[in-house]
Amino acid sequence: MTSPSDSPASPLWMVGIGGSAGALDGYERFFSGMPSGAGMTFLVVPHLDPHHKGVMPELLQRCTPMPVVQIKDGMITQPGHVYVVPPGKSLSLLRGQLLLDDADPSPTPIDRFFESLARDQGEQAVAVVLSGMGADGSRGLQSIHDNLGRVLVQDPISAQYPAMPENAVATGLADQVLPATELASYLYDLVHGVPMVQMGMLIDENGEIKAGATLYKILLLIRKHTGQDFSQYKKNTIVRRIERRMKGNQIMEFADYLRHLQDNKEEVVALARDLVINVTSFFRDPEAFERLTEHLRHSLINRPRNDIQSADTFRVWVVGCSTGEEAYSVAMVLCELMDEGLGGIMKIQIFASDIDEHSLDRGREGFYPLDISYTVSEERLERFFVRHTHGYKVKPSLRDMIIFTQHSTFGDPPFTRLDVLTCRNMLIYLGNDLQKQLIPLFHYALKPHGLLFLGPSETIGQVRNLFSTLETRWKIFQRNPGSSGPIHLGRGLAGLSATNMTLSVATQREHAKVRRSKGEPDLPSTVQNLLLNQWAPPAVVVDETGNIQYVSGHTGPYLELPAGQPGLSANVNVVDMARSGLRYELAAALRIAVSDQREVIHRNIRLLVGEGTLIFDLIVHPIVTAPALKNLLLIVFAAPTLPSSNLLDTMELNGPTGQLAELERELRITREHLQVTLEESEISLEQSRSANEELQTTNEELQSANEELMTSKEELQSLNEELITINSEHQMMISDLAQANDDIKNLLDSLGIATVFLDNTLRVKRFTPKITSIISLIPSDAGRPIGDIFVNLNYEHFMRDIKEVLENLTAYQTEVQTKEGIWYLMRITPYRTFDNFIDGVVIVFTNIVSLKQLERQLEESLLYAKAMINSLPDPVMVLDPQLKVHTVNRPLVELLKVPWFQLMGEALEDLADGVLDIPDLISVLRKLTLGSPAVVDFVADLNLPLQSMRKYKFNARHLVSEDGKTELILLMLEDITNIVNRALAEGSSMTDEHDAND
């Protein structure tokens, strides 16, 4: 293992890739599209079954020239390498060193790795989300984005499994969404295309924007389109965020990027969202929240009760709340303190503000992923959240305490009379001048002795007289008593355009005026108008809501303009225009006519008009005869039905008795109206209750079914992913097996060996082309019994031998001949599988025609040599280098009186124990084998069977083959007994003659 000290320089970019192991298409397309020499380090974190051996490195190595290795704990990264996480492990980074740990289900390994990658590499980190199931990686993308890294997502349309890319896109953090191949090209251009921006070109030595700099124009453009002023944010942060957008759009110059912003409002909004840094979590810095809880407990215990306006309400302002985790954390702490009996019966009101509407929407929804269980205890999850398949939903009891609002902290008026104000990790992104403005504003917003909770890296600056420090480490302060100075509010959201509300009145319809040319008057129309104006009762046509559609006749005594500023909305509704004495009857009649669709008549209504009283009948009639006037009602103010003597009794009506009667009439109408309203309310309430119960029952059933379906879906997704991974490995094995099969086929074909494979039932499985000259097989014979096929052999035991091999499991070999006279060596062996299972037999025929010819030639040569030796009159023996008998001729067999087959292969020493007991001869022959010259005329006595002692002369020499490899000894015997005896006899006679002469 490489030591850290030996590690090379850190790579320029570190690319983390997450996706499903089964979706290999995304990985292959990405690495195939990555140009060589990319100069990046790639870290692959796929979904892998911890109990299954992973083959991801072998699969990825096929589509990239870069080295692909499986990660080992402590390994040091190198540019131009691809590292793959082993199954069952999670990966983290520390200064470029790869650290492995046992995989945890939550947070997911991909989320955990992205967070570690963001912390370790910052701007050099790139997160790539490829095809996969679930929402893995979506939470980790937030850390990548917050640390100025890049987020690239495969286009869900091109993904084999679009769930992971879709969830990643839904976060709104993706810098680019493209198919996998185009992602690789984009990343390469991103790394090698745009250089770093030089700070000195935009910001002077005092940290201020240079006059006339393009950066100032960009900030003005953002304020114009979004209303958000970032001019007082830290300039380095702004420049780095702008640089990210420039690289993402492949723009190298600030001026070019300004023109791009001017032409694309969407890019302005995207840049503004990048400048808003949303970093938060539940109970961030748990020890800080523990200390805050203690100070809140102390504040509740010592809370003054004399402040009537705020004694029953505890007000909190969470500044820069982002997606709401911190606001909900404070709310949970306060609820737990209330359970301790602190504060009595008191309402908790929390204002959570931010300038990012997208983050506020997530906070309002109150839905968070499953990994919040790492920061929120089980007790709090049980009490304040509802568990769903993919996350936790905040319960309504906690959600109702918080009001999420879009609010500029330094531009809009602050919330006041606060008990607690939290502003954590927002001041660090603001310039010094803006920080100096906000601290007095916080003092103004808090009540005396209220708590200010800042981030661990923030401080109140030089205005220490406004606050007392309670916790130095965790930055908890208490507002000092005393009045606040003037606060300065800068530009807020003035740039946001207001929604213009336009009131459309249905009663205002423009009628085209037809101007007649000079001519004869229209007599029928003139007469009809005269009759309507003088004799028809006043009438009004309204819709079901009472809005006037048409007016006929003089309605002034009955309707009038209401008090106040005249406007279109004041002249719309007939109930609003009715005089005070008519309003109750008119509203009741309209309601009954609309609900029952029948005519309603209120007779003898008395209405004070000026100094007199007007008596009339009110008729409300639904119009049903004209289809074009459907859903309209006709209101008629008709003449009364009582005699005229009883109609106008001005003195009576104007006196106390008339006023009392009028009040009684209004009271009666009100009671009727109230009774009808109560009855309708009870009916509606009962219907609502019944419907609500049914909906609740249905909802519970649907929730139960949905949970079961989601559980089944997750199990199926997990199973499917494992199957896909195994399938990918099997595909690789199949490919390897196909390659091996091709190799074996080509090997058998090139060797020209006739082979046939039979199963256990002696049916043909496969065969090589050469077998057709021995067994008449064609491709369609696969599966046929071998006994049904003609075998071209002069061998009648073919089937018997096959069956014996299957029964005994012992290989059998013999020589067979075809009917054409061609010889083959037939070998039958059992067919054994990899797990030692017998699955038939293999029959191999090897052509031995040439061997047979050599054998025949050898036999002929041996016969010829044997005939030559036997033709010699003297005994001859051929010995091998070990002095064993190789060949003897017939005279030697006759001499020794021993059968020739007993002599063959016997050592000369063994023969010496009997007939050739000549130790000196054996010693001389041994020297001959060691290279001594030939043995010439060696004489020795032989004690032959059934014969007297005889003398023999021995001659021996080497026999060497033409190739020099075979060396034998030729031993020849010659009987010289007679010659010696004759010589002895002649010598004896000569001696006797000499003696006689003497």
SULZI-V745551 format. One line per field, one symbol per residue. ss: DSSP state (H for helix, E for strand, - for the rest). Layout:
ss = ???
This chain:
ss = ---HHH------EEEEEEEE---HHHHHHHHHH------EEEEEEEE--------HHHHHH-----EEEE-----E----EEEE----EEEEEE--EEEEEE------HHHHHHHHHHHHHHHHEEEEE--------HHHHHHHHH---EEEEE-HHH----HHHHHHHH-----EEE-HHHHHHHHHHHHHH-----HHH-E-----E----HHHHHHHHHHHHH------E-HHHHHHHHHHHHHH-----HHHHHHHHHH-HHHHHHHHHHH----------HHHHHHHHHHHHHHHH-----------EEEEEEE-----HHHHHHHHHHHHHHH-------EEEEEEEE--HHHHHHHHH-EEEHHHHH---HHHHHHHEEE---EEEE-HHHH--EEEEE-----------EEEEEE---HHHE-HHHHHHHHHHHHHHEEEEEEEEE------------EEEEE----EEEE-------------------------------------------HHHHHHHHHHHH---EEEEEE---EEEEEE------E--------HHHH-EHHHHE----HHHHHHHHHHHHHH---EEEEEEEEEE--EEEEEEEEEEE----HHH--EEEEEEEE----HHH---HHHHH-HHHHHHHHHHHHHHHHHHHHHHHHHHHHHHHHHHHHHHHHHHHHHHHHHHHHHHHHHHHHHHHHHHHHHHHHHHHHHHHHHHHHHHHHHHHHHHHH--EEEEE----EEEEE-HHHHH-E---HHH---EHHH--E------HHHHHHHHHHH---EEEEEE-----EEEEEEEEEE-----EEEEEEEEEE-HHHHHHHHHHHHHHHHHHHHHHH----EEEE----EEEEE-HHHHHHH---HHHH---EHHHHH------HHHHHHHHHHH-----EEEEEEEE-------EEEEEEEEEEE------EEEEEEEEE-HHHHHHHHHHHHHHHHHHHHH-
